[in-house]
Amino acid sequence: MSNSAYGQKAPAEARAMMRGGVNAPTAGACDGYVQANLVVLPRTFAYDFLVFCYRNPKPCPLLDVTDQGSPETRLARGADLRTDLPKYRVYENGAFAREVTAIADYWSHDLVAFLLGCSYTFEAALLAAGVPVRHIEQGTIVPMYTTSIWCVPAGVFAGPIVATMRPIPHELVPRAVQVTSRYPNVHGAPIHIGDPMRIGVDLERTEYGGQVSALREGETPVFWACGVTPQAVAIASRIPFMITHAPGHMFITDVRNEHLAAF
Amino acid sequence: MSNSAYGQKAPAEARAMMRGGVNAPTAGACDGYVQANLVVLPRTFAYDFLVFCYRNPKPCPLLDVTDQGSPETRLARGADLRTDLPKYRVYENGAFAREVTAIADYWSHDLVAFLLGCSYTFEAALLAAGVPVRHIEQGTIVPMYTTSIWCVPAGVFAGPIVATMRPIPHELVPRAVQVTSRYPNVHGAPIHIGDPMRIGVDLERTEYGGQVSALREGETPVFWACGVTPQAVAIASRIPFMITHAPGHMFITDVRNEHLAAF
């Protein structure tokens, strides 16, 4: 059962709905299929961004890079990245410019699209393994924090890792590490377990995401690198032009979650 | 015990020997440390090569990309990639030009160096797990074959996967898959198990490596993607200038093999 506007349609059908004008969030849509973050950059910046992703695989788990000027991806046959996401954000000179439901008008031969893994995939695996995920239970957005851990820089791209936090019952923390370790292409193992101040985080002060109820007795805060990192870094570098998916409005691929499992 | 000219010195000491003029092969040197393949390309071709590696992680497991013009790598503090390998090969317009023991004379601000994982790391893991490795027993080079499996192309780079073959006692084949699966950054799990003709290979006709004795009763041929692939593809694309390590003369990093294990 899903509350998603896309129900449990096949990914290609959900994408056709988006292309036809449906612009609802994708949480809960197409159970079992990988959803991806989108970053579109001019070719001039694509090389540095690619090196940045290589050097920082936990926050930037790259699933595909398109050929220059091509809106097609190997992750979804027949899909068009210019129309097949429900909502996009356009950034100019490092500032949010506008939200749009298609980017065909902005597309040019100069652009390269990057698709990055998203935590939806490993959250499905956590739930399947009996590890509770608080923000899903509470129907809110995962809390995200800028940490004091710096990414390895590459060219114009530099900045701190943004992390998501999930409170995990302490006896399930090792299991949570095991389960997410199987998915290196969707952020993989946690980057930190326990005392938030060790990575410069005050739990009361989320920066990007939602807020979950305070840690309960017996829970440990566990932090994973977050796909907001490359966007935050790209915005901070004030590159002249960038397009991303709108938060929560992801690209739905034809790839099954299990296909990303390391083994 | 090692027959290597570098004995069991620390990686930094072995690199200092190479910098000082020692140019022996690195097989068996610095037990437990990752050895890497080197590919140096002009910046113009580096982007396509990087995308190629991303799209073909099994034959092209990238461990590091240097900053443009920098001969330094994060994998070995204080190392200089222009002098700290025992032997290099220079290619011009797709043809082998010469073998040299340092590349300082060829270096320029325009160059980017790529370090790629090498099967030495997973062979150590196979041996530790009790899986015999024939070419090591026989003191020869692993046999390599051009397969009929094509890499996903990227820009100017396109070509077939080159694979290594190791004959494995059939009861140890599942274990060999498990052990090498732990090392996705050094080619990872096999690409094929069994009938060589399924991937277009005639075992009698090695193309790059050595020859091992014929399959013995009860052995299965197991194929892994090989780091020769990106070099073969780069040579075939006739790019104007490229430097690689000379076969068997690898870059020795400060990274321990176990550090590359997925988990």
Interface residues (C-beta under 8 A of the other chain):
Chain A: A46 Y47 L50 V51 Y54 R55 L62 V65 D67 R74 V152 A154 G155 Q178 S181 P184 A189 A262 F263
Chain B: A46 Y47 L50 V51 Y54 R55 L62 V65 D67 R74 V152 A154 G155 Q178 S181 P184 A189 A262 F263
